[in-house]
Amino acid sequence: MLAAIPKRDSQNDVFISKAKIPFMALSQGAVVGTGSLRRMAEIKFVRPDLDVQPIRGNVDTRLNKVRKGEYAGIVIAEAGLERLNLQSEITQRLSLEQFPSAAGQGAIAIVAKEGNQKVITLLRSVEDKATRAEITAERSLVLKLEGGCRVPIGAVAHANSGELSLFGCVYSLKEPKKISATAQGTLADAEVLGEKVGKELLKQGAADYEKEWREKYGSW
């Protein structure tokens, strides 16, 4: 079972370039690397003139490829760099408005065997209710869309003083286009908000967008 979710770290993605060139200042046709279909779709939506290429390897491997000039830059999660004390490598934090994060980004899930109450009680001490609500809403959205690694879904929840908002979007494969929806409620409404945003996206044609991606990249 998902026993605890501690306070979330940054949800944002960041851009890293060799000469600290901002994302919007990149020259036309510059090569930008990412291992995420969501980030690829977001980059192409904001800058359709860029050449987005896949990149593999751990964080150090990816940073070295930028230093060697194999890529003009890369897009990567800020939370991972923070945990590795590599914040100095960041050129620019990308806004959640332009680069909405994946569901659960920046959060750590701690699991335990169901029924092991002693361990579960201990883990509950690091539970963060606001983060739990955000993650529940984001995961509920992805579940409603039957999303996965092959579908670029942005899911951004924000909890503040007992209130909860959720933004969700899905990108088109064939053109720089996206559909989006939002919902607001309380922390207790987290799962319902995810379902509500998911339903609205499906009304706008999310299933067709998802089909495009799965036909090209696989079903999972």
C-alpha positions in Angstrom: 0.0 0.0 0.0 1.0 3.6 -0.4 1.7 4.3 3.2 3.1 7.9 3.0 3.9 10.8 0.7 6.3 13.3 2.3 6.2 17.0 1.3 6.8 17.4 -2.4 9.8 18.9 -3.9 9.8 21.0 -7.1 7.2 20.0 -9.7 9.1 22.0 -12.4 11.2 21.0 -15.3 14.4 22.9 -16.0 16.5 23.7 -19.0 20.2 23.1 -19.1 22.4 24.5 -21.9 26.2 24.6 -22.4 26.6 28.4 -22.5 23.6 29.1 -20.2 21.5 30.2 -23.2 17.8 30.5 -22.2 15.4 28.2 -23.9 13.6 30.8 -25.9 17.0 32.2 -27.1 18.1 29.0 -28.8 18.7 29.3 -32.5 16.3 27.7 -35.0 17.0 24.0 -35.5 19.0 23.7 -32.2 19.0 20.1 -30.9 17.3 19.7 -27.5 17.4 16.3 -25.7 14.8 14.6 -23.6 13.9 11.1 -22.6 10.2 12.0 -22.1 7.4 12.1 -24.7 5.6 14.7 -22.6 8.6 17.0 -22.6 9.1 16.4 -26.3 5.5 17.4 -27.0 5.8 20.5 -24.7 9.1 21.6 -26.4 7.5 21.2 -29.9 4.4 23.1 -28.7 6.4 26.1 -27.4 9.2 25.9 -30.0 8.2 23.9 -33.1 11.3 25.1 -34.9 13.6 23.1 -32.6 15.0 19.6 -33.3 14.0 17.4 -30.3 16.0 14.3 -30.0 15.8 11.4 -27.5 18.5 11.1 -24.9 19.4 8.3 -22.5 21.6 7.7 -19.5 21.8 9.0 -16.0 22.0 12.7 -15.1 25.8 12.9 -15.3 25.7 11.2 -18.7 23.2 13.7 -20.0 25.0 16.7 -18.6 28.3 15.5 -20.3 26.5 15.3 -23.6 25.5 18.9 -23.3 29.1 19.9 -22.3 30.4 18.1 -25.4 28.0 19.9 -27.6 26.0 16.9 -28.7 22.9 18.8 -27.6 22.3 22.5 -27.4 20.4 21.7 -24.2 18.3 19.2 -22.3 15.1 19.4 -20.3 15.1 17.5 -17.0 13.2 17.4 -13.7 14.4 20.0 -11.2 13.7 17.8 -8.2 16.3 15.2 -9.4 19.0 17.8 -9.7 18.2 19.2 -6.2 18.5 15.8 -4.7 21.9 15.4 -6.4 23.0 18.9 -5.4 23.4 19.9 -9.0 21.3 23.1 -9.0 24.3 25.1 -10.3 23.9 23.3 -13.6 20.5 24.8 -14.2 20.2 27.4 -16.9 16.5 28.1 -16.4 13.5 26.9 -14.5 10.7 26.3 -16.9 7.2 27.5 -15.9 4.4 25.0 -15.2 2.2 27.1 -17.5 4.4 26.3 -20.5 5.8 23.0 -19.3 3.1 21.3 -17.1 4.7 18.5 -15.1 3.9 14.8 -15.1 1.6 13.4 -12.4 3.5 13.0 -9.2 6.6 14.8 -10.3 8.8 15.9 -7.4 7.1 13.6 -5.0 8.3 10.4 -3.2 6.0 7.5 -2.6 6.7 5.3 0.4 5.1 1.9 0.2 4.6 -0.7 3.0 3.0 -4.1 3.3 -0.7 -3.8 3.9 -1.6 -4.8 7.5 1.9 -4.0 8.9 0.5 -1.4 11.2 3.7 -0.7 13.2 5.5 0.3 10.0 2.6 2.1 8.6 2.1 4.2 11.7 5.8 5.1 11.7 5.6 6.2 8.0 2.6 8.3 8.7 4.8 10.6 10.7 6.3 11.9 7.4 3.0 12.2 5.6 2.1 15.6 4.1 -1.6 16.0 3.6 -1.4 18.7 1.0 1.0 16.7 -1.1 -1.1 13.6 -0.7 -4.1 15.5 -2.1 -2.1 16.9 -5.0 -0.8 13.4 -6.0 -4.2 11.8 -5.6 -5.8 14.3 -7.9 -3.0 14.0 -10.5 -3.0 10.2 -10.4 -6.8 10.2 -10.6 -6.6 12.2 -13.8 -4.2 9.9 -15.4 -6.3 6.9 -14.4 -9.4 8.4 -15.9 -7.5 9.0 -19.2 -6.0 5.5 -19.0 -2.7 7.2 -19.6 0.8 5.8 -19.4 4.4 6.5 -20.5 3.4 6.7 -24.1 0.9 9.6 -23.7 2.0 13.1 -23.0 -0.3 14.2 -20.1 0.4 17.3 -18.1 -1.1 17.1 -14.6 -0.5 19.9 -12.1 -2.3 20.1 -8.8 -1.8 22.9 -6.2 -3.0 22.7 -2.6 -3.3 26.0 -0.6 -5.0 26.5 2.8 -7.2 23.5 2.4 -8.2 24.3 -1.2 -7.1 22.3 -4.2 -6.8 23.1 -7.9 -6.0 20.8 -10.8 -4.9 21.5 -14.3 -4.6 18.8 -16.9 -3.7 18.7 -20.6 -2.9 16.3 -23.4 -0.8 17.1 -26.5 -1.4 16.2 -30.1 1.3 14.2 -32.0 0.5 15.5 -35.4 0.6 19.3 -34.8 1.6 21.8 -32.0 -1.8 21.6 -30.3 -3.1 20.7 -26.9 -6.4 20.5 -25.0 -6.7 21.4 -21.3 -9.1 21.6 -18.4 -9.2 22.7 -14.8 -11.2 22.1 -11.6 -11.2 23.4 -8.1 -12.3 22.0 -4.7 -11.0 21.0 -1.3 -8.3 18.5 -0.4 -11.0 15.9 0.3 -12.2 16.3 -3.3 -8.8 15.2 -4.8 -9.9 12.0 -6.5 -13.1 13.6 -7.8 -11.2 16.5 -9.3 -9.0 14.2 -11.2 -12.0 12.4 -12.6 -13.7 15.7 -13.5 -10.7 17.0 -15.4 -10.3 13.7 -17.1 -13.9 13.6 -18.3 -13.6 17.2 -19.7 -10.4 16.2 -21.6 -12.2 13.2 -23.0 -15.0 15.4 -24.1 -12.5 17.5 -26.0 -11.0 14.5 -27.8 -8.3 13.3 -25.5 -8.9 9.7 -26.6 -8.1 10.5 -30.2 -4.8 12.2 -29.1 -3.9 9.2 -27.0 -4.6 6.9 -29.9 -2.1 8.8 -32.1 0.7 8.4 -29.6 0.0 4.8 -28.8 -0.1 3.8 -32.5 3.4 5.3 -32.9 5.1 4.6 -29.6 3.3 1.5 -28.2 0.4 1.0 -25.8 2.0 1.3 -22.3 
